[in-house]
Amino acid sequence: MIREISLAEVEGLVGTEVGVSDWMLVDQPVIDAFADATSDHQFIHVDPVRAAAESPFGGPIAHGFLTLSLLSAMNFSGLPKIREQTMGLNYGFDKVRFVSPVKSGKRVRGHFVLAEARFRGAGMLMTTYDVTVEIEEEKKPALTASWLTIVQFDPKDRPHEMA
């Protein structure tokens, strides 16, 4: 995959898969830490014995929002760095769908398609990624999302042809 690009190259990548993240293990300690951080201790996440006996999943599963929150780390390992970028910001999501549960002990990774890129103001680039989070050895993804981010850069670095 592409490791580094310039602002001038972004427009030509719209419509293409620009990155695939490293695999990330979602094990019980990660799930438990997320439960503690969010105060969401529902048994299907944090009680392996009860989740195996009483849930349709056969054991504990990750919180959907845990899987979604991993996009930030997936971004760092999977998306190309924009040379001129001074800061990146989450702007939000237009759509998020939790398609399949991530069972404790599974690995996930993100696939990023650059759906849109447009300049906003002198020093900001708004990007939209169509993201799919794949579960290792599963047919259905964990989630799909339309993720909006803002790339900030020094206005002097804005490509002239895109001004």
TABELSUL-V87195 format. One record per run of one state. SS is the DSSP state (alpha for helix, beta for strand, coil for the rest). FROM is the first residue (numbers start at 0). LEN is the number of residues. If there is no record, write none. Layout:
ss=<SS | SS>
from=<FROM | FROM>
len=<LEN | LEN>
This chain:
ss=<coil | beta | coil | alpha | coil | beta | coil | beta | coil | alpha | coil | alpha | coil | alpha | coil | beta | coil | alpha | coil | alpha | coil | beta | coil | beta | coil | beta | coil | beta | coil | beta | coil | beta | coil | alpha | coil | alpha | coil>
from=<0 | 3 | 5 | 6 | 13 | 16 | 20 | 23 | 26 | 27 | 38 | 42 | 46 | 47 | 54 | 60 | 61 | 63 | 69 | 70 | 78 | 80 | 82 | 84 | 98 | 102 | 103 | 105 | 120 | 123 | 135 | 142 | 153 | 154 | 157 | 159 | 162>
len=<3 | 2 | 1 | 7 | 3 | 4 | 3 | 3 | 1 | 11 | 4 | 4 | 1 | 7 | 6 | 1 | 2 | 6 | 1 | 8 | 2 | 2 | 2 | 14 | 4 | 1 | 2 | 15 | 3 | 12 | 7 | 11 | 1 | 3 | 2 | 3 | 1>
